[in-house]
């Protein structure tokens, strides 16, 4: 470590892990992918799957998906053998669908290797494993010392050391301070303890400092305003895009298309649309002539833009009585639409069209 690298004083570097792990031994959350404190490390497959699912998603939202995935695909070999379309459909509702495509790619690569590599550096080489996920799997599944920093850990470390530099510029400093308090042993438990502390005690608003095992070491609490940390840069205003989705119904079926494998919601089944994208509005033009009627408007927020999606509806004829509306689609029974794996945006549009 160079002289200019931030680090915790030696007493804090020793006291923080001891206090936090003692607290975690008594207060760890019980989660379906987690081993109890001090127990043998959990299956790397379950750790990896949970960490991919938890990106940009809450624990409460992930639990049912995790349980359904592991019931259907109980190990890496089963997931590697699964058709990508089935995995994408099972993922519907979790968002950030590129994660699901990378999930299949990674499963196949790991199965070919005969199992997950145990080091952070080797894990980074797998599809879809960035710095955070590789560190989390290395620490939690293999008890390797790795510095694991998610949003909860960012908040805890920012407050513990009263880091005044705003995010995202402070992330390097946060990582260095996090590294200075990460112990050599029980790395997985320490990482999960930091996550639990941020989730339940060191919360975004109104942190519960009186219950925090690190309060006596916390510079943010000593400042009198721990909620001021982490300091955040002003949010950029998200643009709002306009688009249209088309519900084409004949008898008891609706026409669904499969989106291109790359790009927004790639590889997912959806209603046809007018080509809206993050970069611009859709054309508003329907895919076929007919007596279209307005069904309403769906609003949805993506990471970089908001979308106002008008829903247009066309009902006539029977599936077998007319040519397909467009290439690359299929008639899907409306009473089985829940099995189509529509992403949240188009599931909202479908519900509106059926009213």
NUZAVO-528327 format. One record per residue (C-alpha): residue in one letter; x, y, z. Coordinates in pm, whole numbers, plus 50000, padded with zeros to 5 digits. Each point is the difference from the previous one (the first is absolute). Layout:
N
AXYZ/...
END
This chain:
355
X500005000050000/X501435033849901/X500175029550237/X497225017849807/X497544971050016/X497175005650251/X499984975450285/X498364995750336/X502055005250317/X501324966650122/X497704999350302/X496935004449777/X501304974549751/X499964974450281/X497015012450201/X497535003549714/X500174963849875/X499854986650354/X496975021050093/X498214993949672/X500534962349993/X498874997250363/X496805018549905/X499544978749687/X500294967650197/X496875010350188/X498055019749740/X500764985449655/X497044998749765/X498774965549901/X500014998749620/X499504970049770/X503445003749838/X501965006450319/X501804977650250/X499715007850370/X502845020550157/X503084978650046/X498524970749804/X501734984649697/X499795021649689/X496834995649789/X499864985349650/X501745024449758/X497124995049755/X497475013750251/X502275028950099/X500635009849638/X496344996949901/X498825020950294/X502595027149940/X499085003249633/X496315002050091/X500615025650274/X501625025249768/X497655030249989/X497294979250171/X498784995850360/X500384969050214/X496214997650035/X499574999949621/X502784974649944/X498954973250251/X497144984749797/X502025001249678/X502974983450168/X497844972350142/X498294993849664/X503334999849813/X501694976050240/X496974976950003/X500014998949619/X503795001249949/X501584987450325/X503635001749889/X502305015649744/X499754970449761/X496215001849994/X500065037349926/X502694995549734/X497764974949820/X496925022550010/X498755016849680/X500735037250017/X496355008249922/X498874980950311/X502475018550221/X498995033649853/X496324992250062/X500714989550360/X501985032250050/X497135022549886/X499285026550260/X503535002050143/X501085026049744/X503435006749847/X499514971049763/X503604999349877/X500704983550337/X497844970449900/X501824995649669/X503355001650181/X498654975650258/X499604973249734/X503375007949840/X501744998550337/X498264967750103/X501134982949681/X503575012050042/X500154989250366/X498514966049916/X502664995649732/X502695008850255/X498624974250244/X499075025850262/X500555035650113/X503585012550033/X500825009250360/X501955032349954/X498725035049943/X502265004949698/X498754968349827/X496385007650084/X500375034049829/X500624981749672/X496534984549998/X497185016149797/X498035025550199/X502214999950311/X501195035150069/X502205011350287/X497244998550262/X498554965949908/X503424983649968/X501055013550339/X496734989050162/X500224964449865/X503694997250093/X499345011850357/X496674983250073/X500364967249810/X503774994550035/X500885020450311/X502675018649804/X500925034250130/X498285023449754/X498715035450040/X496264999049932/X498365033849942/X496325003149909/X497665029550063/X499514990250366/X503744997350058/X500565033549824/X497635016350246/X501534983650309/X503575008549902/X499115035549894/X498505006450343/X502624981050197/X502745022049855/X497895031249924/X501135000649637/X499115034549872/X500754994349632/X496744993949811/X499104968349816/X500894986649751/X503425016450031/X500464986950354/X499674963349903/X503734994049976/X500535014750346/X497084979950139/X501544968249857/X503365007850157/X498505006950342/X497874968449970/X503174980749923/X501725013850308/X497344985350232/X499424966849818/X501474972150214/X502184971449882/X497634974050144/X496204996149976/X500015022049690/X496644986649884/X498335006150335/X501515034950016/X498685008749653/X496514987950089/X500135017550336/X500755033049826/X497064994049765/X497674991950290/X501165030350196/X499285022849706/X496674983649930/X498574999950351/X501955024650220/X502015024949794/X497035007549776/X499745027749742/X497655020650215/X499975001550378/X502884976150076/X499574981250328/X503285011450154/X499034989350353/X499794963949878/X503135000949786/X502984979150116/X502365024849830/X498525032250141/X502935007250230/X502364999249700/X497775019549759/X501215034349888/X496655006149831/X498154995850327/X502565021950176/X499275027349744/X496415001450125/X498524993249656/X500794964749880/X497205001849741/X502085025849812/X502264971549888/X500574987649740/X500065033549826/X498264997549665/X500415020849688/X496805016049867/X498014975149794/X499805006149629/X496435004149874/X498924968949809/X498545006149655/X496484987349931/X499514979849682/X496724993049822/X499084966549849/X497094977649905/X499294963350061/X497474980949791/X497614973450132/X498854978949703/X497334975350105/X498254973749793/X497534977550176/X501754989350321/X503625007149905/X502305030149982/X502935005649764/X503365000650181/X503395007149847/X503504991450123/X502235030450032/X503475000449849/X502624983350219/X501935032150061/X498655033050120/X497145009750229/X498184969250139/X501934979049748/X498854964449940/X496745004750189/X496494993349872/X497985031949981/X497135017449829/X500955015649666/X501035036550035/X500935030049788/X503764999450050/X500365022550305/X503454999550158/X502105017150263/X501315023049728/X496665011649863/X496244997349961/X498164973849800/X498285006349670/X496474994450128/X499254979949684/X498034967450044/X501424968049847/X496874993649791/X496865018449888/X496814996650201/X497585016750235/X502355007250287/X498665012950328/X501865016650285/X500244978650314/X501895024750218/X503515010150105/X502714981650192/X502815018550174/X503244981650075/X503415011250123/X503254985349872/X503455007950137/X500675028649756/X496595011449879/X496284999350067/X497544986049748/X496395009149929/X498634970649804/X496665004149828/X498124967149958/X497984994749682/X497634970649960/X498704981149694/X497484971950037/X498654979949705/X499784965849836/X501574967250115/X503674989550012/X499684975249716/X498015022549772/X502565026449904/X503675003649919/X502375007550281/X500135037250081/X503795000749964/X503034977449991/X501754987150310/X496964994950219/X497464974750124/X496424997950111/X499894995250375/X496894988350190/X498815029150210/X499054977350289/X503644988250011/X501575034349970/X501584997150345/X502234972549857/X501365022249721/X502545016950228/X499145035349891/X502285026450152/X498315022950251/X499405028149750/X498084977849758/X498234981450278/X498625034050108/X498985007549640/X498314966049966/X498005005150319/X498835033749869/X499034985949660/X497874972850158/X497865023850205/
END
